[in-house]
Amino acid sequence: MPAIQKQLLIEAAAEVEGAEEAFAVIVQRNLMLRDKVAQLENSVRTMQTLIPANHPT
């Protein structure tokens, strides 16, 4: 294999590896955000049950 082709393959492999790492970071952030949303939803449900108990209409 000519040196230029070998170098291009090495560079392409490095780009793929970088893209995989970036994708993994995005997936992790997505999971963290989903967890935060679930926590916020739980907090809202809790507040909805507490507000009527403290402020009867």
Distance bins in CASP14 RR format, pairs under 12 A and 6 or more apart:
PFRMAT RR
TARGET T0000
AUTHOR 0000-0000-0000
RMODE 2
METHOD distances of the structure
MODEL  1
1 7 0 0 0 0 0 1 0 0 0 0 0
1 8 0 0 0 0 0 1 0 0 0 0 0
1 9 0 0 0 0 1 0 0 0 0 0 0
1 10 0 0 0 0 0 1 0 0 0 0 0
2 8 0 0 0 0 1 0 0 0 0 0 0
2 9 0 0 0 0 0 1 0 0 0 0 0
3 9 0 0 0 0 0 1 0 0 0 0 0
3 10 0 0 0 0 0 1 0 0 0 0 0
4 10 0 0 0 0 0 1 0 0 0 0 0
4 11 0 0 0 0 0 1 0 0 0 0 0
5 11 0 0 0 0 0 1 0 0 0 0 0
5 12 0 0 0 0 0 1 0 0 0 0 0
6 12 0 0 0 0 0 1 0 0 0 0 0
6 13 0 0 0 0 0 1 0 0 0 0 0
7 13 0 0 0 0 0 1 0 0 0 0 0
7 14 0 0 0 0 0 1 0 0 0 0 0
8 14 0 0 0 0 0 1 0 0 0 0 0
8 15 0 0 0 0 0 1 0 0 0 0 0
9 15 0 0 0 0 0 1 0 0 0 0 0
9 16 0 0 0 0 0 1 0 0 0 0 0
10 16 0 0 0 0 0 1 0 0 0 0 0
10 17 0 0 0 0 0 1 0 0 0 0 0
11 17 0 0 0 0 0 1 0 0 0 0 0
11 18 0 0 0 0 0 1 0 0 0 0 0
12 18 0 0 0 0 0 1 0 0 0 0 0
12 19 0 0 0 0 0 1 0 0 0 0 0
13 19 0 0 0 0 0 1 0 0 0 0 0
13 20 0 0 0 0 0 1 0 0 0 0 0
14 20 0 0 0 0 0 1 0 0 0 0 0
14 21 0 0 0 0 0 1 0 0 0 0 0
15 21 0 0 0 0 0 1 0 0 0 0 0
15 22 0 0 0 0 0 1 0 0 0 0 0
16 22 0 0 0 0 0 1 0 0 0 0 0
16 23 0 0 0 0 0 1 0 0 0 0 0
17 23 0 0 0 0 0 1 0 0 0 0 0
17 24 0 0 0 0 0 1 0 0 0 0 0
18 24 0 0 0 0 1 0 0 0 0 0 0
18 25 0 0 0 0 0 1 0 0 0 0 0
19 25 0 0 0 0 0 1 0 0 0 0 0
19 26 0 0 0 0 0 1 0 0 0 0 0
20 26 0 0 0 0 0 1 0 0 0 0 0
20 27 0 0 0 0 0 1 0 0 0 0 0
21 27 0 0 0 0 0 1 0 0 0 0 0
21 28 0 0 0 0 0 1 0 0 0 0 0
22 28 0 0 0 0 0 1 0 0 0 0 0
22 29 0 0 0 0 0 1 0 0 0 0 0
23 29 0 0 0 0 0 1 0 0 0 0 0
23 30 0 0 0 0 0 1 0 0 0 0 0
24 30 0 0 0 0 0 1 0 0 0 0 0
24 31 0 0 0 0 0 1 0 0 0 0 0
25 31 0 0 0 0 0 1 0 0 0 0 0
25 32 0 0 0 0 0 1 0 0 0 0 0
26 32 0 0 0 0 0 1 0 0 0 0 0
26 33 0 0 0 0 0 1 0 0 0 0 0
27 33 0 0 0 0 0 1 0 0 0 0 0
27 34 0 0 0 0 0 1 0 0 0 0 0
28 34 0 0 0 0 0 1 0 0 0 0 0
28 35 0 0 0 0 0 1 0 0 0 0 0
29 35 0 0 0 0 0 1 0 0 0 0 0
29 36 0 0 0 0 0 1 0 0 0 0 0
30 36 0 0 0 0 0 1 0 0 0 0 0
30 37 0 0 0 0 0 1 0 0 0 0 0
31 37 0 0 0 0 0 1 0 0 0 0 0
31 38 0 0 0 0 0 1 0 0 0 0 0
32 38 0 0 0 0 0 1 0 0 0 0 0
32 39 0 0 0 0 0 1 0 0 0 0 0
33 39 0 0 0 0 0 1 0 0 0 0 0
33 40 0 0 0 0 0 1 0 0 0 0 0
34 40 0 0 0 0 0 1 0 0 0 0 0
34 41 0 0 0 0 0 1 0 0 0 0 0
35 41 0 0 0 0 0 1 0 0 0 0 0
35 42 0 0 0 0 0 1 0 0 0 0 0
36 42 0 0 0 0 0 1 0 0 0 0 0
36 43 0 0 0 0 0 1 0 0 0 0 0
37 43 0 0 0 0 0 1 0 0 0 0 0
37 44 0 0 0 0 0 1 0 0 0 0 0
38 44 0 0 0 0 0 1 0 0 0 0 0
38 45 0 0 0 0 0 1 0 0 0 0 0
39 45 0 0 0 0 0 1 0 0 0 0 0
39 46 0 0 0 0 0 1 0 0 0 0 0
40 46 0 0 0 0 0 1 0 0 0 0 0
40 47 0 0 0 0 0 1 0 0 0 0 0
41 47 0 0 0 0 0 1 0 0 0 0 0
41 48 0 0 0 0 0 1 0 0 0 0 0
42 48 0 0 0 0 0 1 0 0 0 0 0
42 49 0 0 0 0 0 1 0 0 0 0 0
43 49 0 0 0 0 0 1 0 0 0 0 0
43 50 0 0 0 0 0 1 0 0 0 0 0
44 50 0 0 0 0 0 1 0 0 0 0 0
44 51 0 0 0 0 0 1 0 0 0 0 0
45 51 0 0 0 0 0 1 0 0 0 0 0
46 53 0 0 0 0 0 1 0 0 0 0 0
47 53 0 0 0 0 0 1 0 0 0 0 0
47 54 0 0 0 0 0 1 0 0 0 0 0
47 55 0 0 0 0 0 1 0 0 0 0 0
48 54 0 0 0 0 0 1 0 0 0 0 0
48 55 0 0 0 0 0 1 0 0 0 0 0
51 57 0 0 0 0 0 1 0 0 0 0 0
END
